[in-house]
Amino acid sequence: MHPTEKIVRQFHESWDMRDPDRGAEVIAEDCDFEDVARGESLPGKEAYKADYERWREAFPDGLCKVENVIVSMDGEWATVEFRNTGTHTGVLRSSLGDFQPTGRRAEVRYCSVMRVKDGKVVEGRDYYDSATIARQLGLVD
């Protein structure tokens, strides 16, 4: 396995393992990460942990399964396809406000584009369809 793939897998698989500290180990202090769908910047380790806690609060049974990792020829960039699933039994805090638990399940495919330098994630972006989440949770028609 390419070292970049190992790093990005640790980043994502730590969500499934319920171990945000393990994920934070591979994040640079000055990491510039963006959640494109929410239009939010998530800089550094503490933002990663806060985002983990936000998601875990909304989906305590949530799973994050890596499906595919593609590493660029120069080894600096990786594209990660993954799937998040879970039951909305806690408050979902979002850029559109807080949504009370619906008890409904969601399954959403994501794509992360990440740059790794010196064994740390230094930059990245998550892309996903937030409308799919809202529909599955019954928040929109």
N, C-alpha and C positions, 0 to 999 in steps of 0.2 A: 504494500500500500504506500502510495506517495505520502511524504510528510505533511503536505498541505491537506490532503484528504483526511489524514489522521486528526489534524487540528480542527477542521470544520465538523467532523463527525463528533469529536468530543464536545464542541460547542452545542450542537443540536441534541445529541443523545443524552446529555446531562439533564435536559428537560424531562425526558422520559424516565430517567433514573431518579428523578426528584432530588437532584443534587446541584443546585445553582452555584455552589462554590467550585465544583469541578468544572463547570462551564466557564466561570469567571477566570479560572487559571490561565485560559488561552486567549484572554482579551487584553489588548494593550491598554494602558492607562488613558491614552489619548485616542482611543478607538473612536472613529466617526461612523456610527451605525444609524440607519434611517429605516423606520417603518413607513414605507411609501403609502400604503392604504390609509393609515391614520395621519400621515403628514407630520410625524413626530421624529425628532432627533433623540437617539439613545446613546449618549456619549459615555464610553468607559464601562468599567466593571459594575459600578453601583447602579447605573441605568439598566444594565442587563439583569441584575438581581431584582430590581424593582419591577421590571417588565415580567420576569418570571413569576413573582409574587402576585401581580395583577392577574395574570392568566390562571395561575393555580387557584386563586380565590374564586374565580368565576367557574372553573372546570376542575374541581378537586380530583376527579378520576381521569383527568386528561392524559392522553398519550401523544407522543411525538415520534413518528417513525420515519427515518431517513430511507428514501427509496432509490436515490441515484445521486452520485457525486461525479462531476466532470471537472478535471483539473486542466488549466490552460497549459500550453506547451512550455511556457517559461516557468511554470510551477507557482506563480505568484497569486493567481486567481482561481477560485473554485465556484462552481454553480452547484447548489444543493437543492434537490427536489425532496420535499418531505410532506407528510400528512399529519395534521392535528385532528384528534377526535376527543370528544368529551361530552359530559352531561352538564348543562348549565344549571347548577344548583347553588351558585353564589353570585354576588353582585358582579356584573361585568362593567368595568370602568373603561370608558372609551373617550375619544375626542368629541363624540357626539353627546356625551353625558353618561350617566350611570343607568344600567338596566338591571332591574330586579330579576331574580331567578325565574326561568320559565319551565324548568324541569325537562326541557327538550334537548335532544342530542344534536351535535354538530360534527360534521366531517368536512374538512377543508384542506385543499392542496395548496402548498406554498412553494415559493422558489426564493432562495437566497443567493445573492451574488456577493462573494466575500474576497477580500485581499488579505493575504497572510505574508507577514514579513518577520524574519527572525523568530519564527515559532509562535507568533501572536497574530490574532485577528486585528488588523489596523483600520479596516474600512469594510462596510457592507451595507446591503439594502435587502429588505424583505418585500416581496411582491405577493399579493394574494387578493382574492375577490371578497371584499368585506360585505358586499350585497348578498353573497351566498350564505355567509354566517347569519346575517340579519333575517333572511328568508327561513333558514332552517330553524332558527330560534323563535320564529313567529313574530318578529319585531316589525316586519313589513310584509305586504302581500306580494 
